């Protein structure tokens, strides 16, 4: 099978995307949001967008504006759908259904990529793909690949642009400081650009593999579970992976993704050191300690924070990264780890996609009140709170997860045998299992500006 690739004209269009055009198009959604809609009720593409694009290329300024607004609105909604797919994948893992978990996790990863691409100005539709080429305007790409292949090809091309590294460096904000600020002593965002591309390619690798081997993706979607063998996961392994994932998703007052971002910072510094010296980072290496000291001390933090961060960055505290980072590096091919690996990649790509959408909303002056028509209805419909009892701050949704994690931890101490089977776990803590599969809450606290 010939490897799919973009034509040069499409590559040039993606390389020439202007984020300011996307920002201003997103800002133009405000009148609709004030009327509790994402796009105008007369938007030509509001219904059956694929069918209407197949019927004809947007040929008027009005149609181009309508499509640009559709793409702008989709960047947040694709991200939310991705978190929903991830939650359903987790529910399958907690029911011992690895086969369905893999299928759903793949779609979480796909939606994350589509969200991230939309935030860059690329609208991926079925064999009809467009870019936001100007404020409230679109241009058609020549590619006629299907959604899965096009998502990978566009992500691959976009990740090569300096803008992808700049975005990555501005989104990841451990301790409330961007990666660009952390790396100023080392050259800022430019020194991180190669890493950003590598991370995007790693976290979206399943899309790339599916674009090369469609049957590999179809195995979990259309082939029967049990031939040649049934895909299984142990109850302890499944529950531990989910618990560890949630620990990495805990928000803070400084960042919606503080835990993930802090570990990205540590890995970024370690990889940067390796690129400079060809040596693995170690607290026993004086040159590496000096690098960490210089990076931390340049931020002018209070002494206690400096000391805490240095211990963390040197792996003297929390020496092990969350499982999602380890699993995200594992290529498909092992039924025992595939579902965990794809979920891990989906989490990390969703973190970036959600952050990209949040940044656009912030710059457009949107806040949680303006988006309330959407998140209040969604949270109520998904059972994230009792009717009429929406939280004062969306990060308060973490408290329910924390309580469920504590319940499981208590059982692990008092009745460890309960964790030996999915039946016993579901009988003992059914409410906690349901809570641990409600990833829409991450979407809400990650997307909606305070």
Steps between C-alpha positions, in 0.01 A plus 500: 500500500636839399568725796249789508650846481395860451554684176747787512225760460321368809824499697554863409147592607544332838841658548352839418220487757467817703389449860373859514238409237379215719497719812290768331264242351452347845439847647229547238298219660416723797163630367385139454625394844307789653191345344592156642620359168843402370429618146220696334167327445524582128851358461496300178718229653316470831342175380650231277829683454663208314209463260491870424874516442473205262223684317724796429796712606409813701495756219374814673645704784195407709551126450872534573420691819248235604755220453775691683261554793410132497868403523556757776212362707609141441838544670343491848228249415743249349709526817198438720394204287854365535476510880160327476647221289784467750253470787313224319832323434579517871155359583579206272837442667330499840260237366785285369410575137837583344381452141236775520734720706756501219238593240370791707846619601601521135206732433595710801843543342346579160273767646793651688688531172198652323458752783867597494493535122185715514672729750778538243247570226459159334153351458507124438189364330435184300721541189422874493747698710537874554717754678413833656702705252387840626269653757159334446621347175604155379693335220475141381788255525558269204529187717213253470608260770252372755478649848742262674776534244455874457509564875842335516641664187387846611628446856833379366537804273381751760738359762793592274409869519676721754152610611431153641801525730403852599147385584626201699739722696223745586239240600700291746513709817638328811489728803315755284807560280512400133761260368631793299564687826658196663735455204599864454851428635526230230354693208129491575244347266747455214700249702181301561374487140658160419357353818153638426498332158618172651228510766224577250614211282522266800162594642329467162688190383187284480359732234822462305498122527134486401575715195760244390309187602125540510453139605700561818240756606210285385607208721350662810210661314366218285674169576353266766661486841619144563669427168776409535476575873286705735653833599524515877630730771535425870272686738790631708689619192195667353401676818856610576538649153178697539592621849841608379346678200269699726786597730670650194184694414462678834467877438643778714428868549788576261415255221223268387768241424762571766611141556543411132674831432748456785603160367529635146736767635717235667511283188568803281801600710632143500463470123661839450797392710535180299494699175783718634722230652383163371480398868195392699392755759588404857515669839846346527616702199628839614448657158134395499449632854650831388259512203200441727626760748536757224156437356323514836691794646435711190129502591553700822273275703484495877763281662261228615355465149848491346608221731182300440538531123867409500426182696226415253703576187793295632259213575576515871125535553233329286774313311260309276303664220125432474420184306353696211849622405647150499208341315489782245837381362387139442417419139190290422525125469444360848139431610610529865618859464337641185194648669708664774743636242232655279318647802829648619563665166142625489532661845817686406378615160168607654691702759665702220182529291299615800766752592508636143122552506516660846771741380289609203199555725708704743633722224148547364384618842268202555440381856312221674189717525487557124538126441259412779218411259716212381683365805206526739284294268780252431592451865141442600439259213812295582418485871799702616280675758150492636237693302533869578821449701773604254831572675609857571836423336548218250821385669275408796406196291832351608368448853269219385787321329721546805235346722466199269877450492502515880219240519697260282816561702313426824375169360850414386610527864199344671397234248774455238339180371220713353740624232562146375201502263292750306187339647608568856611854419173587326299351787697687768550843341262539203464873556874552503547308175238716331669814630837386370355475148359855494774674303266768372579680824862536383370651178295758687768621741755495218298678233306770682698809606437600862 
